């Protein structure tokens, strides 16, 4: 029998939502307490941006994450080349995402997300997609600058393009 049926269901829901938004997504079936390896719950990417997500849900109480849990997410994301995100979902609300550095840290070194904070300050799946679009334009700028460096474009031509 699964250790956390509601949590598993919420993770599958998140995978489906990210997939529907256009991300390639996988749920790490061995995440959490079932392995010694520190894995995020969900990996998502679209070829331009990649996210390692630790997913948590609550009926309405604040969501707490152990400091070690967040540190492991950051470590994995850095090594994988992804952006770490804490994904939270409260009953009757959508998914909201935070970079670990944007979360409230308790005196004991743990992390907390309140429902009202998630709704007011959290990123949505649409925000994650927008970050991907921003990355695409950054790539275009890089490509133009590279073309100038290689002598394919003049500085004036590059200025017009940008």
C-alpha positions as a Markdown table, in Angstrom:
| # | Residue | x | y | z |
|---|---|---|---|---|
| 1 | Unk | 0.0 | 0.0 | 0.0 |
| 2 | Unk | 1.4 | 3.4 | -0.9 |
| 3 | Unk | 2.7 | 5.6 | 1.9 |
| 4 | Unk | 0.8 | 8.7 | 1.0 |
| 5 | Unk | -2.1 | 8.2 | -1.4 |
| 6 | Unk | -3.2 | 11.8 | -1.4 |
| 7 | Unk | 0.3 | 13.1 | -2.0 |
| 8 | Unk | 0.8 | 10.5 | -4.8 |
| 9 | Unk | -2.5 | 11.6 | -6.4 |
| 10 | Unk | -1.5 | 15.3 | -6.2 |
| 11 | Unk | 1.9 | 14.5 | -7.8 |
| 12 | Unk | 0.2 | 12.7 | -10.6 |
| 13 | Unk | -2.2 | 15.7 | -11.0 |
| 14 | Unk | 0.8 | 18.0 | -11.2 |
| 15 | Unk | 2.5 | 15.9 | -13.9 |
| 16 | Unk | -0.7 | 15.9 | -15.9 |
| 17 | Unk | -1.1 | 19.7 | -15.6 |
| 18 | Unk | 2.5 | 20.4 | -16.6 |
| 19 | Unk | 2.2 | 18.0 | -19.5 |
| 20 | Unk | -1.0 | 19.7 | -20.7 |
| 21 | Unk | 0.9 | 23.0 | -20.6 |
| 22 | Unk | 3.5 | 21.7 | -23.0 |
| 23 | Unk | 6.3 | 20.4 | -20.7 |
| 24 | Unk | 7.9 | 17.0 | -21.0 |
| 25 | Unk | 7.4 | 15.7 | -17.5 |
| 26 | Unk | 8.2 | 12.7 | -15.3 |
| 27 | Unk | 7.4 | 11.8 | -11.8 |
| 28 | Unk | 10.3 | 10.3 | -9.9 |
| 29 | Unk | 8.7 | 7.1 | -8.5 |
| 30 | Unk | 11.5 | 6.6 | -6.0 |
| 31 | Unk | 11.4 | 10.1 | -4.5 |
| 32 | Unk | 10.7 | 10.8 | -0.9 |
| 33 | Unk | 11.4 | 8.3 | 1.8 |
| 34 | Unk | 11.4 | 5.2 | -0.5 |
| 35 | Unk | 15.1 | 5.8 | -1.5 |
| 36 | Unk | 18.4 | 7.0 | 0.0 |
| 37 | Unk | 18.9 | 9.1 | -3.1 |
| 38 | Unk | 17.6 | 12.6 | -2.9 |
| 39 | Unk | 15.3 | 13.0 | -5.9 |
| 40 | Unk | 12.7 | 15.7 | -6.6 |
| 41 | Unk | 9.1 | 14.6 | -7.0 |
| 42 | Unk | 8.8 | 15.9 | -10.6 |
| 43 | Unk | 11.1 | 16.8 | -13.4 |
| 44 | Unk | 9.7 | 19.0 | -16.2 |
| 45 | Unk | 11.3 | 20.8 | -19.2 |
| 46 | Unk | 10.5 | 22.1 | -22.6 |
| 47 | Unk | 14.0 | 22.2 | -24.2 |
| 48 | Unk | 14.6 | 25.8 | -23.0 |
| 49 | Unk | 13.9 | 25.6 | -19.2 |
| 50 | Unk | 14.1 | 22.6 | -16.8 |
| 51 | Unk | 12.5 | 22.4 | -13.4 |
| 52 | Unk | 13.1 | 20.0 | -10.5 |
| 53 | Unk | 10.0 | 20.2 | -8.3 |
| 54 | Unk | 9.4 | 19.2 | -4.8 |
| 55 | Unk | 5.6 | 18.9 | -4.6 |
| 56 | Unk | 3.6 | 19.4 | -1.4 |
| 57 | Unk | -0.1 | 19.6 | -0.7 |
| 58 | Unk | -2.3 | 20.6 | 2.3 |
| 59 | Unk | -5.9 | 20.9 | 3.2 |
| 60 | Unk | -5.4 | 24.4 | 4.3 |
| 61 | Unk | -2.7 | 24.4 | 7.0 |
| 62 | Unk | 0.7 | 25.9 | 6.2 |
| 63 | Unk | 3.0 | 23.6 | 4.4 |
| 64 | Unk | 6.4 | 22.8 | 6.0 |
| 65 | Unk | 9.5 | 21.4 | 4.4 |
| 66 | Unk | 12.5 | 20.1 | 6.2 |
| 67 | Unk | 15.7 | 22.1 | 5.6 |
| 68 | Unk | 17.4 | 18.9 | 4.4 |
| 69 | Unk | 14.6 | 18.3 | 1.9 |
| 70 | Unk | 15.1 | 21.7 | 0.3 |
| 71 | Unk | 18.9 | 21.5 | 0.4 |
| 72 | Unk | 18.7 | 18.1 | -1.4 |
| 73 | Unk | 16.4 | 19.7 | -4.1 |
| 74 | Unk | 18.8 | 22.5 | -4.6 |
| 75 | Unk | 21.7 | 20.1 | -4.9 |
| 76 | Unk | 20.0 | 17.9 | -7.3 |
| 77 | Unk | 18.7 | 20.8 | -9.5 |
| 78 | Unk | 22.2 | 22.3 | -9.7 |
| 79 | Unk | 23.8 | 19.0 | -10.7 |
| 80 | Unk | 21.0 | 18.3 | -13.2 |
| 81 | Unk | 20.9 | 21.8 | -14.7 |
| 82 | Unk | 17.4 | 22.6 | -13.6 |
| 83 | Unk | 15.8 | 25.3 | -11.6 |
| 84 | Unk | 14.6 | 24.2 | -8.2 |
| 85 | Unk | 11.0 | 24.8 | -7.4 |
| 86 | Unk | 8.8 | 24.1 | -4.5 |
| 87 | Unk | 5.3 | 23.3 | -5.8 |
| 88 | Unk | 2.4 | 23.7 | -3.4 |
| 89 | Unk | -1.3 | 23.0 | -3.7 |
| 90 | Unk | -3.9 | 23.8 | -1.1 |
| 91 | Unk | -7.4 | 22.2 | -1.4 |
| 92 | Unk | -9.6 | 24.0 | -3.8 |
| 93 | Unk | -6.7 | 26.1 | -5.1 |
| 94 | Unk | -4.3 | 25.8 | -8.0 |
| 95 | Unk | -0.6 | 24.8 | -8.0 |
| 96 | Unk | 1.8 | 27.6 | -7.0 |
| 97 | Unk | 5.6 | 27.5 | -7.3 |
| 98 | Unk | 8.4 | 29.1 | -5.4 |
| 99 | Unk | 12.2 | 29.2 | -5.7 |
| 100 | Unk | 13.5 | 27.9 | -2.4 |
| 101 | Unk | 15.3 | 31.2 | -1.7 |
| 102 | Unk | 11.9 | 32.9 | -1.8 |
| 103 | Unk | 10.4 | 30.8 | 1.0 |
| 104 | Unk | 10.0 | 31.8 | 4.7 |
| 105 | Unk | 12.7 | 30.0 | 6.8 |
| 106 | Unk | 11.7 | 29.1 | 10.4 |
| 107 | Unk | 14.0 | 29.6 | 13.4 |
| 108 | Unk | 14.6 | 25.8 | 13.2 |
| 109 | Unk | 15.9 | 26.0 | 9.6 |
| 110 | Unk | 12.8 | 24.6 | 8.0 |
| 111 | Unk | 10.7 | 26.2 | 5.3 |
| 112 | Unk | 7.1 | 27.3 | 5.4 |
| 113 | Unk | 4.5 | 28.3 | 2.8 |
| 114 | Unk | 1.1 | 29.7 | 4.0 |
| 115 | Unk | -1.9 | 29.5 | 1.8 |
| 116 | Unk | -2.3 | 33.2 | 1.5 |
| 117 | Unk | 1.3 | 33.6 | 0.6 |
| 118 | Unk | 1.0 | 31.0 | -2.1 |
| 119 | Unk | -2.0 | 32.7 | -3.7 |
| 120 | Unk | -0.5 | 36.2 | -3.4 |
| 121 | Unk | 3.1 | 35.5 | -4.3 |
| 122 | Unk | 3.4 | 32.1 | -5.9 |
| 123 | Unk | 4.2 | 31.5 | -9.6 |
| 124 | Unk | 1.6 | 29.6 | -11.7 |
| 125 | Unk | 2.2 | 27.1 | -14.4 |
| 126 | Unk | 1.6 | 30.0 | -16.9 |
| 127 | Unk | 4.4 | 31.9 | -15.1 |
| 128 | Unk | 6.7 | 28.8 | -15.6 |
| 129 | Unk | 5.8 | 28.9 | -19.3 |
| 130 | Unk | 6.5 | 32.6 | -19.6 |
| 131 | Unk | 9.9 | 32.0 | -18.1 |
| 132 | Unk | 10.5 | 29.6 | -21.0 |
| 133 | Unk | 9.5 | 32.2 | -23.5 |
| 134 | Unk | 11.8 | 34.7 | -21.9 |
| 135 | Unk | 14.6 | 32.2 | -22.2 |
| 136 | Unk | 13.8 | 31.8 | -25.9 |
| 137 | Unk | 14.3 | 35.5 | -26.5 |
| 138 | Unk | 17.5 | 35.5 | -24.5 |
| 139 | Unk | 18.8 | 32.8 | -26.8 |
| 140 | Unk | 17.9 | 34.9 | -29.8 |
| 141 | Unk | 19.9 | 37.8 | -28.3 |
| 142 | Unk | 22.8 | 35.4 | -27.8 |
| 143 | Unk | 22.5 | 34.1 | -31.3 |
| 144 | Unk | 22.6 | 37.7 | -32.7 |
| 145 | Unk | 25.6 | 38.5 | -30.6 |
| 146 | Unk | 27.3 | 35.4 | -31.7 |
| 147 | Unk | 26.6 | 36.3 | -35.4 |
| 148 | Unk | 28.3 | 39.7 | -34.8 |
| 149 | Unk | 31.3 | 38.0 | -33.2 |
| 150 | Unk | 31.6 | 35.7 | -36.2 |
| 151 | Unk | 31.4 | 38.6 | -38.6 |
| 152 | Unk | 28.1 | 37.3 | -40.1 |
| 153 | Unk | 26.3 | 40.5 | -39.0 |
| 154 | Unk | 27.5 | 44.0 | -38.5 |
| 155 | Unk | 26.9 | 45.8 | -35.2 |
| 156 | Unk | 24.4 | 48.1 | -37.0 |
| 157 | Unk | 22.5 | 45.0 | -38.4 |
| 158 | Unk | 22.5 | 43.5 | -34.9 |
| 159 | Unk | 21.1 | 46.7 | -33.4 |
| 160 | Unk | 18.3 | 46.7 | -35.9 |
| 161 | Unk | 17.4 | 43.1 | -35.1 |
| 162 | Unk | 17.4 | 43.7 | -31.4 |
